[in-house]
Amino acid sequence: MGVFLFSTYELDSTGSGKHDKLFRKVLDYLIHNLNDVEWQELISKKIRTSNDSRRIIKIYLRFFNKMRIEENVLKSYSKYVNKDECLIVDPVFLLDEYINLGEEIMRKEISSNLLSYLEEVLIKYKDRLKDFDVFNFIELLRLRIEDIKSNQLSYSGSNELNELLGDDLD
């Protein structure tokens, strides 16, 4: 059945190495567990009927500070690209809303907000996603997000990068 989802993120600097590192840790964990091939292979059998392994959902999370959002008039959007038969989901999140949160609360808040946005977009485009059971996927996505929120999934991150950068990034 195969892989059907791709996700990544773009993160503005918070102005603090310590906060940037925390955001990257939380977002790397979230993205890693959404992109997890084993999970996607497992659930694709429940939400797709063909063996097509194209990525039909692409998520680009963007976290920007308020000034950049206002200056560039940045907005969340989603669109279905007919020629690629792919749903592009591009939410913009206000970095300032998460900056003073600890890791656990940040992970929970970002995950919850992403889930809400994805549910809305997926339902809006459900008729465009061929061979894809949107409602079943939403249920499975909810379970995955709950596991992410509770930090139950494995992911060590980039240990080499952490060693190079060290813990004192301020």
N, C-alpha and C positions, 0 to 999 in steps of 0.2 A: 504494500500500500504506500508507504513512504512518508517522506518529510513534506509538510505542506505550509509551514510557518517559518518566517524569518523575522528576527527582531534585533534592533540595535538602538543606541542612544547617542545623543549629543549633549554635552554638559558645559555650560558656561562656568568660568571660574567664580568661586565664591569670594575670592580675595584672601582666603586662608588655606594654606596647604593642608592643614588638619581637616578642615571641612571638605575640601576637594577629595581627599583620600577616603573619607567616610562615604561621601556620595558615590564615588567610583566603586567602593566595596559593595554597597547596597545595590546599585544598578547592575554591576557585573553579575552578582548573584541572581537577580531577577532575570536578566537577559539569558544567562547561562541555562537557567531552568525552564525558560520558555522555549529556547532553541534545542533543548535536549532531544537528540535523535531517538533514543530508546523510548522516551515518553511519547513522542510524536508517532513513532511506528506502532506502538501499542494502541493508542487511541484512534489512529487513522482507520483501523479495522472497524471501529464503531461509528465513524462519522462519514466514511467515504465508501463508495461501491466500486470504484475503478482502481486500477493499480498505478494510476498516474502519480508521480512523485514530484510534480512541480510545486513550487512554493506559491500558493494562491492567496496567502495573507502575508503582507509585509508591514511590520510595525516599526516606525521610526520615532522613538520617544525623544522629545527635546525639552531640556530644562534650562531656562534662561532667566536672567534677572529682570526685574520690572522695567528698568530703563531700556534695556535692549528690546524688550517686547513692544514697548510704547514707541520707541524711535523707529523701529522697522515694521511696525504694524503687523506683528506676527500673530497668527491665529492657528488654532487646531483645524485640521481638515481631514477629510477622507474622500476617496474617489475610487471608482472601479475603472480599471484600464482594460477596455475590451480586447485590444490586440494581444495583450499578455494574459488575459483572463485572470486578473490579479486585483485584489483589494489592497489599496494603499491606505494605511492608517497612520496619521501623523499628528499626534496630540502634542500641544505645547503646555508645559507645566511651569508655574511660577516658582522659581528656585527659592525665593524669599520665604515661601510658605513652609519649607522643610528645613531651612538652614539651622534653626536652633533646636532641632529634634535629635534625640539620641538614636542610635542605630536601629534598635528594635521598633521604636515608634515610627521612624522614618520608613523602614521597610514595610510596615503595616499600612501606613498612610499612602505611600506611593502605589503599593499593590492594589489597595482598595480603589483608589482613584482611577488607576489604569483599568481595572476590571469593569468599573461603572462605564467608562468611556467605550471600552470594547463591546460590552453588551449592547449599548445603544447603536453603535455603528454596525455591528454584525446583524442585528435585527433589521436595521434600515436597508442593508444590502443583501438580505437573505435570498431573494429571488435571483440575484445576479450570480451567486456562488453555486455553480452547477456541481452536481455530484458531491454535495457537502451538506450535512445535517447540522445547520447552525444551532438549533436548540439543544441538541445532544452535545455539541461542542461547548456551548456555554456552560452546561452542567459540569462537564469534565474540566473546563477551564476554571470554574469556581473552586473545584476540589484542588486543582494545582495551585491556584493562588492562595488558598488556605494553607497548604503545605509551605509555600514560600513565606507567607506572613509569619508562620510559626517557626520558621528556620529549620524545618525538618529534612530538607533535601541536602545532599552532599554537594559541596563545592569548596575547594581550597583556595581558589583565586590564583593569581599569578604570584607564586612564592618568589620567583626570581626578581620580579618587579618590586615586590615589597622589600626584599633584601637590598636591592639597589637604592631604593628611595629612603629606606629607613623609616623609623617611627616618628622622628622629629621633623615634620614638614612645615612648621609654622615659621 
